[in-house]
Amino acid sequence: MAEMLVCRDGEMADGGVRIVHAGKFEIGVIRHSGKYYAYRNYCPHQGGPACEALMMPQVKELIDENGVYNGKTFDRDDMHIVCPWHGYEFHLADGVHVADKRIKLQKF
């Protein structure tokens, strides 16, 4: 696929998303922590608009050495894209589903 200008560096706010059309593909370009990620705006589950989704950090369960649950926290270094149709979650860094590594967003 040919390169295309989506925005100039800094034009897109951190956490921002732009949907662009490239041939037959709709691609979501996401900016997070100064980096850009581009994925096909298509959830492999049932075709939902994955890149128009909620982004949230990985939820971590806090369980101590005795197995006692102490609540939850967030890992802001592992952001997730959550498809708005059915809640499928993908790691922003690589587009891989959080529970099934065989399911991936198409990366550009």
N, C-alpha and C positions, 0 to 999 in steps of 0.2 A: 504494500500500500504506500502511496506517495505521502510525503510529509505535507502538513498543512498548518498554517498559523491559526492558533486558537485564541491566544492572547499574548501580550508582551509580559515579560517577567514583572511581577508586582501589580499587574492590572486586576488580577483575580484575588479576592480576599482569602485569607487562610480559612479553610473549611468550605470554600466555595466550590460550586459544581457548574460546569457548562456542558450542555448537550450539543454536539455538532453532528452534521450529516456528512458522511464520506462514502460516496457511492451508495451501495445498498445497506450500509451499516449506520446505525445511530450509536455514537460513542460518547460516553460520559468522561469528561476530564475533571479530575478532583485535585484540589490543592490542599495539602495538609503538612504543617510544619516546614513550609518552604519547598516541599517536593511536589511534583506533579505525577499523577497516576491516571492512566487511560484504560478504560474497559468498555467492551461492548455493552450497551444499555439493554441487556437481555439476560434475565435470570434463567439458568438452565433447568430450573424446576418446572415452571409452567409459562415461561416467556414474559414474566413481569418486568417492569422498568427498574432494574436493579440499581442503576446509578442515580435514580431520583429518590433514593432511599434515605433513611435515617442513618447517620454515622454515630457510632458510640464506641467507647472503649471496652475492651474485654472485661467481663465481670469475673472477679476472683473470689472464691469462697475462702474465708479465713478459718482454718481448722488447725487447732494446736496439736502438739505431739501426743496428747491423750485422746485425740479424736473429738474434742469438744468444738462445736461450731461457735465462732465468734463474730459472725456477720459477714459482710461483703465489702469489697473495695473494687477499685477500677484500675486497670493497667492501661494508662494513657499512651504507652509505647506500642500497644497492639490495638489499633483502631479497626473497627468492623463496619462493613457496609451491610445494612439490614434491608432486604428486599421488602417493599411496602405491601406486596400482595400476600405473602404467606410467612414472612419472617425468616427466610433463609439468610444465614449470616456468612459473610466472606471476609477474610483478612484483607484489609486495604493494601498492605504491602505487596501481596502476590496474587490476590483474587481467588485463593483457595478456600473452599467451604471449611468452616471451623470444626465440623465433626466428621466429614467424609472427604478425604483428600482427593478422591476421584472426581469430585464435582468442582468445577472451576469456572470463573468468569473468563471470557476471552480477553486477553491482554493485548494492548497496542503500545 
